[in-house]
């Protein structure tokens, strides 16, 4: 969530450093030479490495910001069971992470699929420098899967189903109020706080739904 830490100060060389998403969705940071792309692995090293400015900025945010504790809570919940979901196939998850107007948010992926169905269009994105193409027929399969499995996988906090006449629509529930396919990521400190708090709330909500639904579920091993 470091895209919310705009204007972090580099103590080593007095260079003002900021973070942003580039035009093609890559994560970038600013130096005196302009914006430079940074990959996920390198970004993680900068977050964890104690000698990096990015690490110092995050730690300063956690210590001094009134919502800093939410970052710690958010991090601890990211890889819990309630933050994972099955999906129709690997292309679904791949597209969700690569589409510039979705940015890996499930509610926006839901909206994107519905938009493509409404316009009878296909889905195109770039993955590992390769152009990928998802035909509308498969998008309809994904749409049906999301309709049929919403309650089974306790995904109610992320989208809802609306039936109009003979049409069934899937509608994503924004993570922050202004979120949409045209505005996928938070752009202000207030929106970042809202986004983090809402993600925490929804993970906990889904965890409760899973426990309630499957509390009597037993697995036979051996």
C-alpha positions as CSV (number, residue, x, y, z in Angstrom):
1,X,0.0,0.0,0.0
2,X,3.0,2.3,-0.3
3,X,1.4,4.3,-3.2
4,X,-0.2,6.2,-0.3
5,X,3.1,7.4,1.0
6,X,3.6,10.3,-1.4
7,X,6.5,12.7,-0.8
8,X,8.6,10.3,1.4
9,X,12.0,11.9,2.1
10,X,15.3,10.2,1.2
11,X,17.6,11.0,4.1
12,X,20.7,9.7,2.3
13,X,20.8,11.9,-0.7
14,X,18.1,14.5,-0.1
15,X,16.0,13.3,-3.1
16,X,12.3,13.5,-2.7
17,X,10.8,10.1,-3.5
18,X,7.2,9.3,-4.4
19,X,5.5,6.2,-5.6
20,X,2.8,5.7,-8.3
21,X,1.3,3.4,-10.8
22,X,2.5,4.0,-14.3
23,X,0.3,4.3,-17.4
24,X,0.6,0.5,-18.0
25,X,0.0,-0.4,-14.4
26,X,3.6,-0.9,-13.4
27,X,4.6,0.3,-9.9
28,X,7.1,3.2,-10.2
29,X,9.1,5.4,-7.9
30,X,10.5,8.8,-8.5
31,X,14.2,9.8,-8.3
32,X,16.1,12.9,-9.5
33,X,16.2,11.2,-12.9
34,X,12.5,10.8,-13.2
35,X,10.1,7.8,-12.6
36,X,11.6,4.3,-12.7
37,X,9.8,1.0,-12.9
38,X,10.1,-1.3,-9.9
39,X,9.2,-5.0,-9.9
40,X,7.4,-6.7,-7.1
41,X,10.4,-8.6,-5.9
42,X,12.6,-5.5,-5.8
43,X,9.8,-3.6,-4.1
44,X,9.5,-6.3,-1.4
45,X,13.2,-6.0,-0.8
46,X,12.9,-2.2,-0.4
47,X,10.1,-2.6,2.0
48,X,11.9,-5.2,4.2
49,X,15.4,-4.0,3.9
50,X,16.3,-1.8,6.9
51,X,18.7,0.3,4.9
52,X,16.2,1.3,2.2
53,X,14.3,4.6,2.3
54,X,11.1,2.8,1.4
55,X,11.4,0.7,4.6
56,X,12.1,3.7,6.7
57,X,9.1,5.5,5.3
58,X,6.8,2.6,6.0
59,X,8.1,2.3,9.5
60,X,7.7,6.0,10.1
61,X,4.1,5.8,8.8
62,X,3.3,2.9,11.1
63,X,4.8,4.7,14.2
64,X,3.4,8.2,13.6
65,X,0.2,7.9,11.7
66,X,-3.0,7.3,13.7
67,X,-4.0,4.6,11.3
68,X,-0.5,3.0,11.2
69,X,-1.7,0.1,13.2
70,X,-4.1,-0.8,10.4
71,X,-1.2,-1.4,8.1
72,X,0.2,-4.0,10.5
73,X,-3.2,-5.6,10.8
74,X,-3.7,-5.5,7.1
75,X,-0.4,-7.2,6.5
76,X,-1.2,-10.0,9.0
77,X,-4.5,-10.7,7.3
78,X,-3.3,-10.7,3.7
79,X,-2.4,-14.4,3.6
80,X,-5.1,-15.8,5.8
81,X,-7.7,-18.3,4.4
82,X,-10.4,-15.7,4.3
83,X,-8.4,-13.6,1.9
84,X,-8.1,-16.4,-0.6
85,X,-10.8,-17.5,-3.1
86,X,-11.2,-20.3,-5.7
87,X,-11.6,-19.0,-9.3
88,X,-12.9,-20.5,-12.5
89,X,-9.5,-21.0,-14.0
90,X,-6.0,-19.5,-13.9
91,X,-6.7,-17.0,-16.7
92,X,-9.3,-15.4,-14.4
93,X,-6.7,-14.7,-11.7
94,X,-4.1,-13.7,-14.3
95,X,-6.4,-11.2,-15.9
96,X,-7.5,-9.8,-12.6
97,X,-3.9,-9.0,-11.7
98,X,-3.0,-7.6,-15.1
99,X,-5.9,-5.4,-16.2
100,X,-5.1,-1.8,-15.6
101,X,-8.7,-0.9,-14.7
102,X,-9.0,-3.8,-12.3
103,X,-5.7,-3.9,-10.4
104,X,-6.4,-7.2,-8.8
105,X,-9.6,-6.1,-6.9
106,X,-12.3,-8.7,-7.1
107,X,-15.2,-6.2,-7.1
108,X,-13.7,-4.5,-10.1
109,X,-13.1,-7.8,-11.9
110,X,-16.8,-8.6,-11.4
111,X,-17.7,-5.2,-12.9
112,X,-15.2,-5.8,-15.8
113,X,-16.8,-9.1,-16.7
114,X,-20.3,-7.6,-16.6
115,X,-19.2,-4.7,-18.7
116,X,-17.8,-7.0,-21.4
117,X,-21.0,-9.1,-21.4
118,X,-23.1,-5.9,-21.7
119,X,-21.0,-4.7,-24.7
120,X,-20.5,-8.2,-26.1
121,X,-16.7,-7.6,-26.1
122,X,-13.7,-9.7,-25.4
123,X,-11.1,-9.2,-22.8
124,X,-7.5,-8.3,-23.7
125,X,-4.5,-7.8,-21.4
126,X,-0.7,-8.2,-21.4
127,X,1.0,-10.9,-19.2
128,X,4.7,-11.5,-19.2
129,X,5.1,-9.3,-22.3
130,X,2.5,-11.4,-24.2
131,X,-0.9,-10.3,-25.4
132,X,-3.6,-12.4,-23.9
133,X,-7.2,-12.7,-25.2
134,X,-10.3,-14.0,-23.4
135,X,-13.3,-14.6,-25.7
136,X,-16.7,-13.4,-24.6
137,X,-17.9,-17.0,-24.4
138,X,-15.5,-17.7,-21.6
139,X,-16.5,-14.5,-19.9
140,X,-20.0,-15.7,-19.8
141,X,-18.7,-18.9,-18.2
142,X,-17.0,-16.8,-15.6
143,X,-20.1,-14.8,-15.0
144,X,-22.1,-18.0,-14.4
145,X,-19.5,-19.3,-12.1
146,X,-19.6,-16.1,-10.0
147,X,-23.4,-16.3,-9.8
148,X,-23.4,-20.0,-8.9
149,X,-20.6,-19.9,-6.3
150,X,-21.1,-16.5,-4.5
151,X,-22.7,-18.1,-1.4
152,X,-20.7,-21.4,-1.6
153,X,-17.4,-19.5,-1.3
154,X,-18.8,-16.8,1.0
155,X,-18.1,-14.0,-1.4
156,X,-21.1,-11.8,-0.4
157,X,-18.9,-9.0,1.0
158,X,-17.4,-8.4,-2.5
159,X,-20.3,-8.4,-5.0
160,X,-24.0,-9.0,-5.3
161,X,-26.4,-10.4,-7.8
162,X,-29.3,-8.5,-9.3
163,X,-32.0,-10.0,-11.4
164,X,-33.9,-7.9,-13.9
165,X,-36.6,-9.6,-15.9
166,X,-34.7,-12.6,-17.4
167,X,-31.2,-11.0,-16.9
168,X,-28.8,-11.8,-14.1
169,X,-26.2,-9.2,-13.4
170,X,-23.2,-9.2,-11.1
171,X,-22.2,-6.0,-9.4
172,X,-19.0,-5.3,-7.5
173,X,-19.1,-3.5,-4.1
174,X,-16.4,-0.8,-4.2
175,X,-13.6,-1.1,-1.6
176,X,-13.6,2.7,-1.2
177,X,-16.5,5.0,-2.1
178,X,-15.0,6.5,-5.3
179,X,-13.6,3.2,-6.6
180,X,-14.6,2.2,-10.2
181,X,-13.1,0.8,-13.3
182,X,-12.1,4.4,-14.2
183,X,-10.7,5.0,-10.7
184,X,-9.4,1.7,-9.5
185,X,-6.8,2.7,-6.9
186,X,-6.9,5.2,-4.0
187,X,-5.4,8.6,-4.9
188,X,-5.3,10.3,-1.5
189,X,-4.3,9.5,2.0
190,X,-7.9,9.5,3.1
191,X,-8.8,7.0,0.3
192,X,-5.9,4.8,1.3
193,X,-7.1,4.7,4.9
194,X,-10.6,3.9,3.8
195,X,-9.4,1.2,1.5
196,X,-7.3,-0.5,4.1
197,X,-10.0,-0.4,6.7
198,X,-12.6,-1.7,4.3
199,X,-10.3,-4.6,3.2
200,X,-9.7,-5.6,6.9
201,X,-13.5,-5.4,7.6
202,X,-14.3,-7.6,4.6
203,X,-11.7,-10.2,5.3
204,X,-13.0,-10.5,8.9
205,X,-16.6,-10.6,7.6
206,X,-15.8,-13.4,5.2
207,X,-13.9,-15.3,7.9
208,X,-17.1,-15.2,10.0
209,X,-19.2,-16.4,7.1
210,X,-16.8,-19.3,6.4
211,X,-16.8,-20.4,10.0
212,X,-20.6,-20.2,10.3
213,X,-21.2,-22.0,7.0
214,X,-18.6,-24.8,7.4
215,X,-18.3,-25.2,11.2
216,X,-19.6,-28.7,11.0
217,X,-17.5,-29.6,7.9
218,X,-15.2,-32.6,8.5
219,X,-12.3,-33.8,6.4
220,X,-11.4,-37.5,6.4
221,X,-7.7,-38.0,6.1
222,X,-6.1,-41.4,5.3
